[in-house]
Amino acid sequence: MSAATRKPQRHPSVPCQSLTRVHYFAGRLLSAEDLAAEQAYLREKFRRHNRTFHQSGIVDGLEVALESHEVRVGPGLALDAAGNEICVPVAQRAALPSTPGEAYVVLRYKEIGINPIPVVGLAGEVSPDPAPSRIQESFEIVFERPGGTQCSTSPSDSTSSIRLARLRSVRGSWRLDVRFRRPWAK
């Protein structure tokens, strides 16, 4: 079979599982569970597209620079291996690691609960603990040592991280490693 007639092969690490969506019809009472299921279905369809047709990495921007005792990450967009879009709308700064050596500047997808509202139970009682009414898709910038050990104290999952730059300490000061190849999304 020639290369022109060969079927494209799916990446072996991309599992394809059946998805279930909510069935709407007149007279149906929708619950919070139904609306959450609809959101999960749409989010997974979008992530599946990103994982299958694109490669994780930087889509645009996210330039890294050293400024005094900080690292500056410019605005930009990236895709992680889980298929999440990571949008950095404005430049961000992070303090450099305190221990010398080698470290990666890493970008990670993060969800944050915002706009807390009171929760009313079935009997009409109001819970003392409000719940977030929205989930903001956000990010975090952390430093990671070679081998995946994290320099910061953030408890995020590192499987979906994107390495933006490599830093090396040279004679007591941090330098960007110019040999580092930034991962570009495709």
MIDOSE-1310 file (N, C-alpha, C; in nm, 2 decimals, decimal comma, always signed):
residues 186
msaa	+0,08/-0,12/+0,00/+0,00/+0,00/+0,00/+0,09/+0,12/+0,00; +0,06/+0,22/-0,09/+0,15/+0,34/-0,10/+0,11/+0,43/+0,02; +0,20/+0,53/+0,04/+0,17/+0,63/+0,14/+0,05/+0,71/+0,12; +0,02/+0,73/-0,01/-0,10/+0,81/-0,05/-0,23/+0,74/-0,02
trkp	-0,23/+0,61/-0,02/-0,36/+0,53/+0,00/-0,37/+0,47/+0,14; -0,26/+0,49/+0,22/-0,26/+0,43/+0,36/-0,36/+0,51/+0,45; -0,43/+0,44/+0,53/-0,52/+0,50/+0,62/-0,44/+0,57/+0,73; -0,49/+0,69/+0,77/-0,42/+0,76/+0,89/-0,44/+0,67/+1,01
qrhp	-0,33/+0,66/+1,09/-0,34/+0,59/+1,21/-0,36/+0,68/+1,33; -0,45/+0,64/+1,42/-0,47/+0,71/+1,55/-0,36/+0,69/+1,64; -0,33/+0,79/+1,72/-0,22/+0,78/+1,81/-0,26/+0,68/+1,92; -0,18/+0,58/+1,95/-0,22/+0,47/+2,03/-0,26/+0,51/+2,18
svpc	-0,21/+0,62/+2,22/-0,24/+0,66/+2,36/-0,37/+0,74/+2,37; -0,44/+0,76/+2,26/-0,57/+0,83/+2,26/-0,68/+0,73/+2,27; -0,74/+0,70/+2,38/-0,85/+0,60/+2,39/-0,98/+0,66/+2,33; -1,05/+0,58/+2,27/-1,18/+0,63/+2,21/-1,29/+0,55/+2,28
qslt	-1,37/+0,62/+2,37/-1,47/+0,55/+2,44/-1,61/+0,62/+2,40; -1,71/+0,54/+2,41/-1,85/+0,59/+2,38/-1,88/+0,70/+2,48; -1,94/+0,80/+2,43/-1,99/+0,91/+2,51/-2,14/+0,91/+2,52; -2,19/+0,95/+2,63/-2,34/+0,96/+2,66/-2,38/+1,10/+2,67
rvhy	-2,48/+1,14/+2,60/-2,53/+1,28/+2,62/-2,68/+1,28/+2,67; -2,72/+1,39/+2,72/-2,86/+1,40/+2,77/-2,96/+1,40/+2,66; -3,07/+1,33/+2,67/-3,17/+1,33/+2,57/-3,28/+1,43/+2,62; -3,31/+1,53/+2,54/-3,41/+1,64/+2,57/-3,54/+1,60/+2,50
fagr	-3,65/+1,63/+2,57/-3,78/+1,62/+2,51/-3,87/+1,71/+2,59; -3,99/+1,75/+2,53/-4,09/+1,83/+2,59/-4,14/+1,76/+2,72; -4,15/+1,84/+2,83/-4,20/+1,79/+2,95/-4,10/+1,73/+3,04; -3,97/+1,72/+3,00/-3,87/+1,66/+3,08/-3,82/+1,76/+3,19
llsa	-3,81/+1,72/+3,31/-3,76/+1,80/+3,42/-3,61/+1,78/+3,42; -3,53/+1,89/+3,41/-3,39/+1,88/+3,41/-3,34/+1,90/+3,55; -3,24/+1,82/+3,59/-3,18/+1,84/+3,72/-3,04/+1,89/+3,71; -2,98/+1,93/+3,82/-2,84/+1,97/+3,82/-2,75/+1,86/+3,76
edla	-2,78/+1,74/+3,79/-2,70/+1,62/+3,74/-2,71/+1,62/+3,59; -2,83/+1,65/+3,53/-2,84/+1,65/+3,38/-2,76/+1,76/+3,32; -2,76/+1,88/+3,38/-2,68/+1,99/+3,33/-2,53/+1,96/+3,34; -2,49/+1,90/+3,45/-2,35/+1,87/+3,47/-2,31/+1,76/+3,36
aeqa	-2,40/+1,67/+3,34/-2,37/+1,56/+3,24/-2,36/+1,63/+3,10; -2,44/+1,72/+3,07/-2,43/+1,79/+2,94/-2,30/+1,87/+2,92; -2,26/+1,94/+3,03/-2,13/+2,01/+3,03/-2,01/+1,91/+3,01; -2,02/+1,79/+3,08/-1,91/+1,69/+3,07/-1,90/+1,64/+2,93
ylre	-2,02/+1,61/+2,87/-2,02/+1,56/+2,74/-1,95/+1,66/+2,64; -2,00/+1,78/+2,64/-1,94/+1,88/+2,55/-1,79/+1,91/+2,57; -1,75/+1,91/+2,70/-1,61/+1,93/+2,73/-1,53/+1,81/+2,68; -1,57/+1,69/+2,70/-1,50/+1,58/+2,65/-1,49/+1,57/+2,50
kfrr	-1,60/+1,61/+2,43/-1,59/+1,61/+2,28/-1,49/+1,71/+2,24; -1,48/+1,83/+2,30/-1,38/+1,93/+2,26/-1,24/+1,88/+2,30; -1,22/+1,82/+2,42/-1,09/+1,77/+2,45/-1,05/+1,66/+2,36; -1,14/+1,57/+2,33/-1,11/+1,46/+2,24/-1,06/+1,51/+2,10
hnrt	-1,12/+1,61/+2,05/-1,08/+1,67/+1,93/-0,94/+1,72/+1,94; -0,91/+1,80/+2,05/-0,77/+1,85/+2,07/-0,67/+1,74/+2,08; -0,70/+1,64/+2,16/-0,61/+1,53/+2,18/-0,58/+1,45/+2,05; -0,69/+1,43/+1,96/-0,68/+1,35/+1,85/-0,62/+1,42/+1,73
fhqs	-0,65/+1,55/+1,71/-0,61/+1,62/+1,59/-0,50/+1,72/+1,61; -0,46/+1,74/+1,73/-0,36/+1,84/+1,76/-0,26/+1,78/+1,86; -0,14/+1,83/+1,86/-0,04/+1,78/+1,96/-0,03/+1,89/+2,07; -0,01/+1,84/+2,19/+0,00/+1,94/+2,30/+0,13/+2,03/+2,28
givd	+0,12/+2,15/+2,33/+0,23/+2,24/+2,32/+0,18/+2,38/+2,31; +0,27/+2,47/+2,28/+0,24/+2,61/+2,27/+0,17/+2,64/+2,13; +0,06/+2,71/+2,14/-0,01/+2,75/+2,02/+0,04/+2,89/+1,97; +0,05/+2,98/+2,07/+0,10/+3,12/+2,04/+0,15/+3,18/+2,17
glev	+0,25/+3,26/+2,15/+0,30/+3,34/+2,26/+0,38/+3,26/+2,37; +0,35/+3,30/+2,50/+0,41/+3,24/+2,61/+0,56/+3,25/+2,62; +0,61/+3,36/+2,57/+0,76/+3,38/+2,57/+0,80/+3,40/+2,72; +0,92/+3,34/+2,75/+0,97/+3,34/+2,88/+1,09/+3,43/+2,89
ales	+1,10/+3,52/+2,99/+1,22/+3,61/+3,01/+1,25/+3,61/+3,16; +1,38/+3,64/+3,19/+1,42/+3,65/+3,32/+1,43/+3,80/+3,35; +1,37/+3,84/+3,47/+1,38/+3,98/+3,51/+1,41/+3,98/+3,66; +1,53/+4,03/+3,69/+1,57/+4,04/+3,83/+1,56/+3,90/+3,90
hevr	+1,48/+3,89/+4,00/+1,46/+3,76/+4,07/+1,33/+3,69/+4,03; +1,28/+3,72/+3,91/+1,16/+3,66/+3,87/+1,17/+3,61/+3,72; +1,07/+3,52/+3,69/+1,06/+3,48/+3,55/+0,93/+3,54/+3,50; +0,93/+3,59/+3,38/+0,81/+3,65/+3,32/+0,76/+3,56/+3,21
vgpg	+0,64/+3,53/+3,21/+0,57/+3,45/+3,10/+0,47/+3,54/+3,03; +0,50/+3,56/+2,90/+0,41/+3,65/+2,83/+0,27/+3,59/+2,80; +0,18/+3,67/+2,76/+0,05/+3,61/+2,72/+0,05/+3,51/+2,61; -0,04/+3,42/+2,61/-0,04/+3,33/+2,50/-0,14/+3,21/+2,52
lald	-0,14/+3,11/+2,44/-0,23/+3,00/+2,44/-0,15/+2,87/+2,42; -0,19/+2,77/+2,49/-0,13/+2,63/+2,48/-0,24/+2,53/+2,49; -0,21/+2,41/+2,44/-0,29/+2,29/+2,46/-0,21/+2,19/+2,54; -0,28/+2,13/+2,64/-0,21/+2,03/+2,72/-0,24/+1,89/+2,67
aagn	-0,18/+1,79/+2,72/-0,20/+1,65/+2,67/-0,34/+1,60/+2,70; -0,41/+1,66/+2,79/-0,55/+1,61/+2,82/-0,65/+1,68/+2,72; -0,60/+1,77/+2,64/-0,69/+1,84/+2,55/-0,74/+1,97/+2,60; -0,69/+2,02/+2,71/-0,74/+2,15/+2,77/-0,67/+2,26/+2,70
eicv	-0,74/+2,37/+2,67/-0,68/+2,49/+2,63/-0,63/+2,57/+2,75; -0,51/+2,62/+2,75/-0,46/+2,70/+2,86/-0,44/+2,84/+2,81; -0,52/+2,94/+2,85/-0,51/+3,07/+2,81/-0,44/+3,16/+2,92; -0,33/+3,23/+2,88/-0,27/+3,32/+2,97/-0,30/+3,46/+2,91
pvaq	-0,40/+3,53/+2,96/-0,44/+3,66/+2,90/-0,35/+3,77/+2,91; -0,27/+3,78/+3,02/-0,18/+3,89/+3,04/-0,05/+3,83/+3,10; +0,06/+3,90/+3,08/+0,19/+3,85/+3,13/+0,18/+3,82/+3,28; +0,26/+3,71/+3,32/+0,26/+3,67/+3,46/+0,40/+3,66/+3,51
raal	+0,42/+3,68/+3,64/+0,55/+3,68/+3,70/+0,55/+3,57/+3,81; +0,66/+3,51/+3,82/+0,68/+3,41/+3,93/+0,82/+3,42/+3,99; +0,83/+3,41/+4,12/+0,97/+3,42/+4,18/+1,05/+3,30/+4,14; +1,17/+3,32/+4,12/+1,26/+3,21/+4,08/+1,28/+3,11/+4,19
pstp	+1,31/+2,98/+4,16/+1,34/+2,89/+4,27/+1,46/+2,93/+4,36; +1,45/+2,90/+4,48/+1,55/+2,94/+4,58/+1,68/+2,85/+4,57; +1,66/+2,73/+4,53/+1,77/+2,64/+4,52/+1,83/+2,63/+4,38; +1,96/+2,65/+4,37/+2,03/+2,65/+4,24/+2,02/+2,51/+4,17
geay	+2,05/+2,50/+4,05/+2,05/+2,38/+3,97/+1,99/+2,40/+3,84; +1,90/+2,31/+3,81/+1,83/+2,31/+3,68/+1,68/+2,30/+3,71; +1,60/+2,38/+3,64/+1,45/+2,38/+3,66/+1,38/+2,42/+3,53; +1,26/+2,36/+3,51/+1,18/+2,39/+3,40/+1,07/+2,49/+3,45
vvlr	+1,04/+2,59/+3,36/+0,92/+2,67/+3,38/+0,81/+2,60/+3,32; +0,71/+2,56/+3,40/+0,60/+2,48/+3,36/+0,46/+2,55/+3,37; +0,38/+2,53/+3,27/+0,25/+2,58/+3,27/+0,15/+2,47/+3,28; +0,05/+2,48/+3,37/-0,05/+2,38/+3,40/-0,19/+2,44/+3,40
ykei	-0,28/+2,35/+3,34/-0,42/+2,39/+3,35/-0,47/+2,37/+3,49; -0,56/+2,46/+3,53/-0,62/+2,46/+3,66/-0,76/+2,52/+3,66; -0,85/+2,46/+3,73/-0,99/+2,51/+3,75/-1,00/+2,57/+3,88; -1,07/+2,69/+3,89/-1,09/+2,76/+4,01/-1,24/+2,78/+4,03
ginp	-1,30/+2,75/+4,14/-1,44/+2,78/+4,18/-1,45/+2,93/+4,21; -1,54/+3,00/+4,15/-1,56/+3,14/+4,18/-1,71/+3,17/+4,20; -1,73/+3,30/+4,24/-1,87/+3,35/+4,26/-1,95/+3,26/+4,35; -1,91/+3,25/+4,48/-1,98/+3,16/+4,57/-2,12/+3,21/+4,60
ipvv	-2,22/+3,12/+4,61/-2,36/+3,15/+4,64/-2,41/+3,06/+4,75; -2,51/+3,10/+4,82/-2,57/+3,01/+4,92/-2,63/+2,88/+4,86; -2,62/+2,78/+4,94/-2,68/+2,65/+4,90/-2,80/+2,62/+4,98; -2,91/+2,60/+4,91/-3,04/+2,58/+4,98/-3,07/+2,43/+4,97
glag	-3,09/+2,36/+5,08/-3,12/+2,22/+5,08/-3,27/+2,19/+5,04; -3,31/+2,06/+5,03/-3,44/+2,02/+4,99/-3,55/+2,07/+5,09; -3,51/+2,08/+5,22/-3,61/+2,13/+5,32/-3,61/+2,28/+5,34; -3,53/+2,35/+5,25/-3,53/+2,50/+5,26/-3,42/+2,55/+5,35
evsp	-3,34/+2,47/+5,41/-3,24/+2,52/+5,50/-3,12/+2,57/+5,42; -3,06/+2,67/+5,46/-2,94/+2,73/+5,39/-2,81/+2,67/+5,46; -2,73/+2,62/+5,38/-2,60/+2,56/+5,43/-2,51/+2,68/+5,47; -2,43/+2,66/+5,58/-2,34/+2,76/+5,62/-2,22/+2,78/+5,52
dpap	-2,20/+2,68/+5,43/-2,09/+2,68/+5,34/-2,14/+2,71/+5,20; -2,11/+2,83/+5,14/-2,15/+2,86/+5,00/-2,08/+2,77/+4,90; -2,13/+2,76/+4,79/-2,07/+2,68/+4,68/-2,04/+2,77/+4,56; -1,93/+2,74/+4,49/-1,90/+2,83/+4,37/-2,01/+2,81/+4,26
sriq	-2,05/+2,92/+4,21/-2,15/+2,92/+4,10/-2,09/+2,91/+3,96; -1,96/+2,93/+3,95/-1,89/+2,92/+3,83/-1,76/+2,85/+3,85; -1,71/+2,79/+3,74/-1,57/+2,73/+3,74/-1,49/+2,81/+3,63; -1,39/+2,87/+3,68/-1,30/+2,95/+3,59/-1,19/+2,86/+3,54
esfe	-1,17/+2,85/+3,41/-1,06/+2,77/+3,36/-0,94/+2,86/+3,36; -0,84/+2,82/+3,44/-0,72/+2,91/+3,46/-0,59/+2,83/+3,44; -0,49/+2,87/+3,51/-0,36/+2,81/+3,49/-0,27/+2,84/+3,61; -0,16/+2,77/+3,62/-0,06/+2,80/+3,72/+0,08/+2,79/+3,65
ivfe	+0,17/+2,86/+3,70/+0,31/+2,86/+3,66/+0,39/+2,80/+3,77; +0,46/+2,69/+3,75/+0,54/+2,63/+3,86/+0,68/+2,60/+3,80; +0,77/+2,56/+3,89/+0,90/+2,52/+3,85/+0,91/+2,37/+3,88; +0,97/+2,30/+3,79/+0,99/+2,15/+3,80/+1,13/+2,12/+3,78
rpgg	+1,19/+2,03/+3,86/+1,32/+1,98/+3,85/+1,32/+1,87/+3,74; +1,44/+1,85/+3,67/+1,44/+1,74/+3,58/+1,40/+1,61/+3,65; +1,33/+1,52/+3,59/+1,28/+1,40/+3,65/+1,14/+1,42/+3,71; +1,08/+1,55/+3,70/+0,95/+1,57/+3,74/+0,92/+1,62/+3,88
tqcs	+1,02/+1,63/+3,96/+1,00/+1,68/+4,10/+0,97/+1,83/+4,10; +0,87/+1,87/+4,17/+0,82/+2,00/+4,17/+0,90/+2,09/+4,27; +0,93/+2,21/+4,23/+1,00/+2,30/+4,32/+0,90/+2,38/+4,40; +0,78/+2,40/+4,35/+0,68/+2,48/+4,43/+0,60/+2,39/+4,51
tsps	+0,51/+2,45/+4,59/+0,42/+2,37/+4,68/+0,29/+2,34/+4,62; +0,26/+2,37/+4,49/+0,13/+2,35/+4,44/+0,10/+2,21/+4,42; -0,02/+2,16/+4,45/-0,05/+2,02/+4,45/-0,12/+1,97/+4,31; -0,08/+2,02/+4,20/-0,14/+1,99/+4,08/-0,09/+1,86/+4,01
dsts	-0,17/+1,81/+3,92/-0,14/+1,69/+3,84/-0,03/+1,74/+3,74; +0,08/+1,67/+3,73/+0,19/+1,71/+3,64/+0,17/+1,64/+3,51; +0,08/+1,55/+3,49/+0,07/+1,48/+3,36/+0,02/+1,57/+3,25; -0,04/+1,68/+3,28/-0,09/+1,77/+3,17/-0,01/+1,90/+3,17
sirl	+0,12/+1,90/+3,21/+0,20/+2,02/+3,21/+0,27/+2,05/+3,08; +0,30/+2,17/+3,05/+0,38/+2,21/+2,93/+0,50/+2,28/+2,98; +0,61/+2,23/+2,94/+0,74/+2,30/+2,98/+0,77/+2,41/+2,88; +0,77/+2,53/+2,93/+0,79/+2,65/+2,85/+0,94/+2,69/+2,83
arlr	+1,02/+2,66/+2,93/+1,16/+2,70/+2,92/+1,24/+2,61/+3,02; +1,37/+2,61/+3,00/+1,46/+2,54/+3,10/+1,55/+2,65/+3,16; +1,57/+2,65/+3,29/+1,66/+2,74/+3,36/+1,78/+2,66/+3,41; +1,89/+2,73/+3,41/+2,01/+2,67/+3,48/+2,08/+2,78/+3,56
svrg	+2,12/+2,74/+3,68/+2,20/+2,84/+3,76/+2,34/+2,83/+3,72; +2,40/+2,94/+3,69/+2,54/+2,96/+3,65/+2,60/+3,06/+3,74; +2,70/+3,02/+3,82/+2,77/+3,10/+3,91/+2,67/+3,19/+4,00; +2,57/+3,12/+4,05/+2,48/+3,18/+4,15/+2,37/+3,26/+4,09
swrl	+2,35/+3,26/+3,95/+2,24/+3,33/+3,90/+2,17/+3,25/+3,79; +2,04/+3,26/+3,77/+1,97/+3,18/+3,68/+1,98/+3,24/+3,54; +1,99/+3,14/+3,44/+2,00/+3,18/+3,30/+1,90/+3,09/+3,22; +1,84/+3,14/+3,11/+1,76/+3,06/+3,02/+1,85/+2,98/+2,94
dvrf	+1,82/+2,85/+2,93/+1,89/+2,76/+2,85/+1,85/+2,78/+2,70; +1,94/+2,83/+2,62/+1,91/+2,86/+2,48/+1,89/+2,73/+2,39; +1,94/+2,62/+2,44/+1,93/+2,49/+2,37/+1,80/+2,43/+2,39; +1,72/+2,48/+2,48/+1,59/+2,41/+2,51/+1,49/+2,44/+2,39
rrpw	+1,43/+2,33/+2,35/+1,33/+2,34/+2,23/+1,19/+2,35/+2,29; +1,13/+2,46/+2,26/+0,99/+2,48/+2,31/+0,89/+2,39/+2,24; +0,80/+2,32/+2,31/+0,71/+2,23/+2,24/+0,59/+2,31/+2,18; +0,58/+2,30/+2,05/+0,48/+2,37/+1,97/+0,36/+2,27/+1,94
ak	+0,24/+2,32/+1,96/+0,12/+2,24/+1,93/+0,11/+2,24/+1,77; +0,05/+2,13/+1,73/+0,03/+2,11/+1,58/-0,11/+2,09/+1,55
